[in-house]
Amino acid sequence: MGKNNKITSNEKKSKVMVISRRKIKEDKEIYISINNKMLEQIQTIEYLGIIIDSKLNFREHIIHISSKCNKLFYTLSKSEKLSWC
């Protein structure tokens, strides 16, 4: 279908993610291929700086941002202690 519409896709860069808000944990594997090559199924993806997970609850993104903030606060506190002397 993509060839008919002159759309190309790179199977090396493409990945598959199942998005669901179900509370029951299901480990379903889906098999999608492009040019007869199977795509890798992932649980999280980073898109435009936002980490999106398969449950759409942004837990991974919040953890990532809070760890970056903690590192920044630690660096700022170390530099502040040096200037007080």
CYANA upper distance limits for C-alpha pairs under 8 A (distance plus 0.5 A):
  1 MET  CA      5 ASN  CA      7.12
  2 GLY  CA      6 LYS  CA      6.48
  2 GLY  CA      7 ILE  CA      5.27
  2 GLY  CA      8 THR  CA      6.93
  3 LYS  CA      7 ILE  CA      6.28
  3 LYS  CA      8 THR  CA      7.39
  9 SER  CA     14 SER  CA      8.22
  9 SER  CA     34 ILE  CA      8.35
 10 ASN  CA     14 SER  CA      6.75
 11 GLU  CA     15 LYS  CA      8.41
 11 GLU  CA     34 ILE  CA      6.37
 11 GLU  CA     35 ASN  CA      7.91
 11 GLU  CA     37 LYS  CA      7.43
 11 GLU  CA     39 LEU  CA      7.37
 14 SER  CA     39 LEU  CA      7.10
 14 SER  CA     40 GLU  CA      8.27
 15 LYS  CA     39 LEU  CA      5.92
 15 LYS  CA     40 GLU  CA      5.65
 15 LYS  CA     41 GLN  CA      6.49
 15 LYS  CA     42 ILE  CA      7.37
 16 VAL  CA     32 ILE  CA      8.09
 16 VAL  CA     39 LEU  CA      6.82
 16 VAL  CA     40 GLU  CA      6.48
 16 VAL  CA     41 GLN  CA      5.09
 16 VAL  CA     42 ILE  CA      6.62
 17 MET  CA     41 GLN  CA      6.11
 17 MET  CA     42 ILE  CA      5.80
 17 MET  CA     43 GLN  CA      6.61
 17 MET  CA     44 THR  CA      8.01
 17 MET  CA     54 SER  CA      7.13
 18 VAL  CA     41 GLN  CA      8.43
 18 VAL  CA     43 GLN  CA      8.12
 18 VAL  CA     54 SER  CA      6.48
 19 ILE  CA     53 ASP  CA      8.20
 19 ILE  CA     54 SER  CA      4.96
 19 ILE  CA     55 LYS  CA      6.42
 19 ILE  CA     56 LEU  CA      7.73
 20 SER  CA     54 SER  CA      6.75
 20 SER  CA     55 LYS  CA      5.94
 20 SER  CA     56 LEU  CA      8.23
 21 ARG  CA     55 LYS  CA      5.72
 21 ARG  CA     56 LEU  CA      7.76
 22 ARG  CA     55 LYS  CA      8.35
 29 GLU  CA     41 GLN  CA      7.97
 30 ILE  CA     41 GLN  CA      7.97
 31 TYR  CA     38 MET  CA      7.20
 31 TYR  CA     39 LEU  CA      7.70
 32 ILE  CA     38 MET  CA      6.36
 32 ILE  CA     39 LEU  CA      6.34
 33 SER  CA     37 LYS  CA      5.52
 33 SER  CA     38 MET  CA      4.76
 33 SER  CA     39 LEU  CA      6.07
 34 ILE  CA     38 MET  CA      7.18
 34 ILE  CA     39 LEU  CA      7.74
 43 GLN  CA     53 ASP  CA      6.28
 43 GLN  CA     54 SER  CA      5.95
 44 THR  CA     51 ILE  CA      7.11
 44 THR  CA     52 ILE  CA      6.04
 44 THR  CA     53 ASP  CA      4.70
 44 THR  CA     54 SER  CA      6.77
 45 ILE  CA     51 ILE  CA      6.10
 45 ILE  CA     52 ILE  CA      5.86
 45 ILE  CA     53 ASP  CA      6.97
 46 GLU  CA     50 ILE  CA      5.91
 46 GLU  CA     51 ILE  CA      4.76
 46 GLU  CA     52 ILE  CA      6.63
 47 TYR  CA     51 ILE  CA      6.88
 47 TYR  CA     52 ILE  CA      7.83
 50 ILE  CA     61 HIS  CA      6.87
 51 ILE  CA     58 PHE  CA      7.29
 51 ILE  CA     60 GLU  CA      6.95
 51 ILE  CA     61 HIS  CA      5.31
 52 ILE  CA     56 LEU  CA      6.81
 52 ILE  CA     57 ASN  CA      8.45
 52 ILE  CA     58 PHE  CA      6.44
 52 ILE  CA     60 GLU  CA      8.03
 52 ILE  CA     61 HIS  CA      7.52
 53 ASP  CA     57 ASN  CA      7.48
 53 ASP  CA     58 PHE  CA      6.81
 53 ASP  CA     59 ARG  CA      8.27
 53 ASP  CA     60 GLU  CA      7.53
 58 PHE  CA     62 ILE  CA      6.77
 59 ARG  CA     63 ILE  CA      6.75
 60 GLU  CA     64 HIS  CA      6.64
 61 HIS  CA     65 ILE  CA      6.66
 62 ILE  CA     66 SER  CA      6.51
 63 ILE  CA     67 SER  CA      6.67
 64 HIS  CA     68 LYS  CA      6.89
 65 ILE  CA     69 CYS  CA      6.73
 66 SER  CA     70 ASN  CA      6.62
 67 SER  CA     71 LYS  CA      6.79
 68 LYS  CA     72 LEU  CA      6.82
 69 CYS  CA     73 PHE  CA      6.60
 70 ASN  CA     74 TYR  CA      6.59
 71 LYS  CA     75 THR  CA      6.70
 72 LEU  CA     76 LEU  CA      6.62
 73 PHE  CA     77 SER  CA      6.53
 74 TYR  CA     78 LYS  CA      6.72
 75 THR  CA     79 SER  CA      6.80
 76 LEU  CA     80 GLU  CA      6.57
 77 SER  CA     81 LYS  CA      6.75
 78 LYS  CA     82 LEU  CA      7.09
 79 SER  CA     83 SER  CA      7.12
 80 GLU  CA     84 TRP  CA      7.01
 81 LYS  CA     85 CYS  CA      7.79
